[in-house]
């Protein structure tokens, strides 16, 4: 009888340890999932912000402004095109 009690006690202790380990692992995985979810939301917000910035940079007015300021380009007149002479 004492042997059976010892075996049952060991079984209860082992199942208790397994339960504690599973609860700990479950909490750890849940926290990791929440971190990943928050990171995904942050990345999605960054992607939306970058799309808006790209759209703002690609407007015709912005392209024309950059062409004039950085590249020194200017609007060509029909007179210059007809004569073939650059101003």
DALIN-V764819 format. One record per residue. RES is the residue in three letters. D_CENTER is the distance of its C-alpha to the mean C-alpha in whole Angstrom. Layout:
# DALIN-V764819
[[RES	D_CENTER] [RES	D_CENTER]]
This chain:
# DALIN-V764819
[[UNK	62] [UNK	60] [UNK	59] [UNK	57] [UNK	56] [UNK	54] [UNK	53] [UNK	51] [UNK	50] [UNK	48] [UNK	47] [UNK	46] [UNK	44] [UNK	42] [UNK	41] [UNK	40] [UNK	38] [UNK	36] [UNK	36] [UNK	34] [UNK	32] [UNK	31] [UNK	30] [UNK	28] [UNK	26] [UNK	25] [UNK	24] [UNK	22] [UNK	20] [UNK	20] [UNK	18] [UNK	16] [UNK	15] [UNK	14] [UNK	12] [UNK	10] [UNK	10] [UNK	9] [UNK	6] [UNK	5] [UNK	7] [UNK	6] [UNK	2] [UNK	5] [UNK	7] [UNK	6] [UNK	7] [UNK	10] [UNK	11] [UNK	11] [UNK	13] [UNK	15] [UNK	16] [UNK	17] [UNK	19] [UNK	21] [UNK	21] [UNK	23] [UNK	25] [UNK	29] [UNK	30] [UNK	27] [UNK	28] [UNK	32] [UNK	31] [UNK	30] [UNK	32] [UNK	35] [UNK	34] [UNK	32] [UNK	34] [UNK	37] [UNK	38] [UNK	40] [UNK	41] [UNK	44] [UNK	47] [UNK	49] [UNK	52] [UNK	50] [UNK	49] [UNK	53] [UNK	54] [UNK	52] [UNK	52] [UNK	49] [UNK	50]]
